[in-house]
């Protein structure tokens, strides 16, 4: 009887502690990171990027079209802003001080910062394309280097 009462008390404490942790206000550092991510347009960009990626996948693999609704629901469940928000906030909290986050938020709230946030996706796509254009003509050279190493050559 004592063991079950002790176990019940421990479980109650864990449950109460968990509930209190969920209802406590977020730290100012957490809020600063979240505010920055919102100012950068990360929530919309995250959701838009997932949908764009899925649209491209559907075009490249037409057989996936049969399960398009299910695939989109799956990715919305696990890769939407709501699904990754806490992880992204913690990432920024680990990389930047609260002051740095607030400084960046101030920048992203300026017209120039807003323009940068709006252009980041396009810039990322274009920079990837530049890299591909630089490498593609030289792929044979890379394949030869890899083959030589795999065959024990120097």
C-alpha positions as CSV (number, residue, x, y, z in Angstrom):
1,X,0.0,0.0,0.0
2,X,2.9,2.4,0.9
3,X,4.5,1.7,-2.5
4,X,1.4,2.4,-4.5
5,X,0.8,5.6,-2.4
6,X,4.4,6.7,-3.0
7,X,4.1,6.0,-6.7
8,X,0.9,7.9,-6.9
9,X,2.5,10.9,-5.1
10,X,5.5,10.8,-7.4
11,X,3.2,10.6,-10.5
12,X,1.1,13.5,-9.2
13,X,4.2,15.6,-8.6
14,X,5.4,14.9,-12.1
15,X,2.0,15.8,-13.6
16,X,1.7,19.0,-11.6
17,X,5.2,20.0,-12.5
18,X,4.6,19.3,-16.1
19,X,1.4,21.3,-16.1
20,X,3.1,24.2,-14.3
21,X,5.9,24.2,-16.8
22,X,3.4,24.5,-19.7
23,X,1.5,27.4,-18.1
24,X,4.5,29.4,-17.0
25,X,5.2,32.4,-19.2
26,X,8.1,32.0,-21.7
27,X,11.4,33.6,-20.9
28,X,12.2,37.0,-22.4
29,X,15.0,35.3,-24.3
30,X,12.5,32.8,-25.8
31,X,10.2,35.7,-26.7
32,X,13.0,37.6,-28.3
33,X,13.9,34.7,-30.5
34,X,10.3,34.1,-31.4
35,X,9.8,37.8,-32.2
36,X,12.9,37.8,-34.5
37,X,11.7,34.7,-36.4
38,X,8.3,36.4,-36.9
39,X,9.9,39.6,-38.0
40,X,12.0,37.6,-40.5
41,X,8.9,36.0,-41.9
42,X,10.0,32.6,-40.9
43,X,6.5,31.2,-40.1
44,X,5.1,32.0,-43.6
45,X,8.3,31.1,-45.3
46,X,8.4,27.7,-43.6
47,X,4.9,26.8,-44.6
48,X,5.3,28.2,-48.1
49,X,8.6,26.3,-48.6
50,X,7.1,23.0,-47.5
51,X,4.2,23.5,-49.9
52,X,6.5,24.5,-52.8
53,X,8.7,21.5,-52.1
54,X,5.7,19.2,-52.2
55,X,4.4,20.7,-55.4
56,X,7.8,20.1,-57.0
57,X,7.8,16.5,-55.7
58,X,4.4,15.9,-57.2
59,X,5.6,17.2,-60.6
60,X,8.7,15.1,-60.5
61,X,7.0,11.9,-59.2
62,X,3.5,12.0,-60.7
63,X,2.6,8.7,-58.9
64,X,2.6,10.7,-55.6
65,X,-0.4,12.6,-56.9
66,X,-2.6,9.8,-55.8
67,X,-1.7,10.4,-52.2
68,X,-1.2,14.2,-52.4
69,X,-3.7,15.1,-49.7
70,X,-2.2,12.6,-47.3
71,X,1.3,13.6,-48.1
72,X,0.5,17.3,-47.6
73,X,-1.3,16.5,-44.3
74,X,1.7,14.5,-43.1
75,X,4.2,17.4,-43.9
76,X,1.8,19.9,-42.4
77,X,1.7,17.8,-39.2
78,X,5.5,17.4,-38.9
79,X,7.2,20.2,-40.8
80,X,4.8,23.2,-40.5
81,X,5.8,26.3,-38.5
82,X,3.6,25.1,-35.6
83,X,5.5,21.8,-35.6
84,X,9.0,23.2,-35.7
85,X,8.5,26.6,-33.9
86,X,9.9,25.6,-30.5
87,X,12.9,23.9,-32.0
88,X,13.7,26.9,-34.2
89,X,13.2,29.3,-31.3
90,X,15.6,27.2,-29.2
91,X,18.1,27.1,-32.0
92,X,18.2,30.9,-32.2
93,X,18.4,31.1,-28.4
94,X,21.4,28.8,-28.4
95,X,23.1,30.8,-31.2
96,X,22.3,34.4,-30.1
97,X,22.0,36.4,-26.9
98,X,18.8,38.0,-26.1
99,X,20.3,41.4,-26.9
100,X,21.5,40.2,-30.3
101,X,18.1,38.8,-31.1
102,X,16.5,42.1,-30.2
103,X,19.1,44.0,-32.3
104,X,18.3,41.8,-35.3
105,X,14.6,42.2,-34.8
106,X,15.1,46.0,-34.9
107,X,16.8,45.6,-38.2
108,X,14.2,43.3,-39.7
109,X,11.5,45.8,-38.7
110,X,13.2,48.5,-40.9
111,X,12.3,48.8,-44.6
112,X,15.7,47.3,-45.6
113,X,15.2,44.4,-43.1
114,X,11.8,43.7,-44.5
115,X,13.2,43.7,-48.0
116,X,15.9,41.3,-47.0
117,X,13.4,39.0,-45.3
118,X,11.2,39.1,-48.5
119,X,14.2,38.3,-50.8
120,X,16.0,35.7,-48.7
121,X,14.2,32.7,-50.3
122,X,14.9,34.0,-53.8
123,X,18.5,34.7,-53.0
124,X,18.9,31.2,-51.6
125,X,17.4,29.6,-54.7
126,X,19.6,31.8,-57.0
127,X,22.8,31.2,-55.1
128,X,22.1,27.4,-55.2
129,X,21.6,27.7,-59.0
130,X,24.9,29.6,-59.3
131,X,26.7,26.8,-57.4
132,X,25.1,24.2,-59.6
133,X,26.1,26.1,-62.8
134,X,29.7,26.3,-61.6
135,X,29.9,22.6,-60.7
136,X,27.8,20.9,-63.4
137,X,30.3,21.4,-66.3
138,X,33.0,19.8,-64.1
139,X,31.2,16.8,-62.9
140,X,33.2,14.4,-65.1
141,X,36.4,15.7,-63.4
142,X,34.9,15.0,-60.0
143,X,33.8,11.5,-61.0
144,X,37.3,10.8,-62.3
145,X,38.8,11.9,-59.0
146,X,36.4,9.7,-57.0
147,X,37.0,6.7,-59.2
148,X,40.7,7.1,-59.0
149,X,40.5,7.2,-55.2
150,X,38.1,4.2,-55.1
151,X,40.5,2.2,-57.2
152,X,43.4,3.0,-54.9
153,X,45.1,5.6,-57.0
154,X,46.6,8.8,-55.8
